[in-house]
């Protein structure tokens, strides 16, 4: 079975997690009253307090992501770090993906935002990359061209920001050009225009192979004349070294230390949609205190690159908590 058939045969579904939206909409609390309610609540570990802080976190993350642009991104970043992005990582990924799908023209801005988050919280960016890949697969399987094009554009700019490894770019191009149609070739051309400059720098041999495939498609002559002209135009762009199509705009090049995630089109991916829904956390106070200490350090830093010692300790703590939870889950299973 070839790669394309394997991808089409799998059932990739991303479940929309709107439960908490429906629940919170039953009782609306204005922002100015919410702060007062939170301050008056004595039991910080109670279900009610945790739910209120969750709703506040969701609204804040949604608001910040929705208003980010190339001009204000440097102001939005500290405000985002002021929110608990570990607790709200599912909310952030969901808000970012929804905003990008609705406004593909701002894709490079959202990718730049994710790149900065990735420099501090790589597990948050990894979750987003996985979800975008799942959406791309679902759109491809259902022949949803608008959503597929939006997801392709997001992948291209995540590759440009080196949040996603370039291997996924070549996997996607292989799928699109393996059994070429007018629509698939046109999508592949659009993708190469978006991230060709980066691929030329980091994987010139791989990009050369892609252009050889384009050349073969031209010689076969089975596609529409209009698409053939698009391929010829793409060769001209490559000859000009992608001038006018930079991988990252100067104002969106915000991270010095890059960390890429290797996510494949062919691996099974858990979108972890449970992270989008409120759940009572017995360790809520401890985790909030740890993030509060980390937040002070993050907001006190001058640069945006690098992972600090406190962050490393916090990530170790979160990993330990996850291992404990998995161990307890395994011990409760039948036959253990």
PyMOL commands that set and color helices and strands:
alter all, ss='L'
color gray80, all
select helices_A, chain A and resi 3-9+19-24+31-40+47-67+73-81+89-102+104-120+122-141+145-160+167-178+182-202+204-220+225-239+250-252+273-276+284-300+309-331
alter helices_A, ss='H'
color red, helices_A
deselect
rebuild
show_as cartoon
